[in-house]
Amino acid sequence: MIIVDCKPPSSLNIKGPQKRYIARLQYDSETPVVKNETKCHFEFKHLHYLTSYKLKVTVFNGYFESRPTTEEVYTLYNDKAVIVVIIFVIIIIISLPVVFYIIKTYRRCKQSTDDVYENIRTEPIYMNARPPACHQKRN
């Protein structure tokens, strides 16, 4: 979005039935977007990102139009969308290792528990506890 606010020069003496401000915003060879207002305040929405536009502002008195004041203006990225994407990527980067660690710990715990039960059949075990890698359930 491009917002244009301008103040007329103090030497501007408009002799005519109207006082209208006309803003033309043009991108390359496309037809310009023209806005006509009584105050010099314009908002141009729905523009291309990372694009340079040529802005011309003139004053119209009902008969004649002044010489245009020309300026080159630029649009940027949609900041809100970029921030949301960055936060989403950070959440994924942080949560994936945690999920993989939980899965790895669960598999190791299950595997070592199975090994303990196999050893029970062949060797006596005098301790009634899970291996240190697993959390013990309390009754």
N, C-alpha and C positions, 0 to 999 in steps of 0.2 A: 504494500500500500504506500502511496506517495501522498503526502499532505503538503499543500502549498498555502502559505500565509504571506501576504505582502502588504506593505503600506505604501500608499501613493506618495510621491515626493511633494514637499511643501510648495514647490513652484508649479505644481500641476493645476491649471485653471481650466476647468471643463466648461466650455460654452456650448451648451446644447440641451435638448429636452431630456436626455437620459444620462445616466452614469452607470455603465455596465462593464464588468471585467470579463474578459474572454481568455480562457486557458486552453492551449492545444498541446497535447502530449502525443509524441510520435515515436514509433519504434521502426527503425530502418525505412523501408519504402511502403509500409502499411499506411492506410488512411489514418489521420490523427484522430484522437478522441478529443472532442470539443465540449467544453463546459462554459456556460454563460451565467454569471451571478451578479447580484448587486453589490456584494461585498467580496473582497479579494481573499476568499477562503475556498479552497478546492480540495476534494479527496478523490483520488483515483484508486480504485480497487480492482482486484482480479487481474493482476499483472504477471508477467513472466518473472521468474526468479533469476538473479544474477544477470540482469540486463541493463543496458544503458538506454535512456530515453532522452529525447530532445524536448524541452519544455519551453513554450513561448507564451508570454502573458501580454495582453494589450488592453487598452482602455477604449471603450466605444462611447461616443457622446450622442448618438442618434443619427449623426451624419457621417462622421469620419472615425477612423480607427487610428490609434497612436502607433508609433514604431514599436515593434515587439521587444520585450526584454527576454533574451534567450539564455537558457542555462541547461547544462547537461546533468541529468540526475540518474542515480543508480538504484536498483533494487537489490536486496540481499536475500539470503535463505530465509525460509520460514523458521524462525528461532524456536518456537514452541515445539514444532514437530521434531527438530533435531535434538532438543533436550530430552523429549520422551523416548526417542530411539536410543540415545546414549544411556539413559537410566535402565531401559529394558535390557540392553546388552550387558551392562554391569551386573544386573540381577542374575542373568543367566550365567555369566562368568563366575560369580561367587557361588551360586547354588549347585552347579554341576559337580565341582570337586567334593562338596559336602555329600551329595547323593552317592557319588562313587565310593567315598570313604565308608558310608553306612552299608552299602551293598558288600563291599570287600570285608568289612568287619563281620557282618552277618554270615557270609560264606565261610570265613575262617572259623567263626564260633561254631557253626554247624558241623564243619569238617572235623574240628578238634573234638567236639562232643561225640561224633560217630566213632572216632579213634578211641576215645575213652571207653565207650560201650563195647567195642571190640576187645579191648584189653581186659575188660572185666571178666569176660568168658575164659580168658587164658591165665590171667594173673590176678591175684587179689589186690584190691585197692583199699587202703585204709582211710582215705579221705573222701568225704561226701561233699564235694564241691566241683563246680565247673572249672575248666581251665581259666587262667588269668585273663585271657583275651575276651571272655564273655561276661555279660552282666548276670549276676545271680538273681533268681527269682526268690522273693521272700514269701513265706506262707503265713 
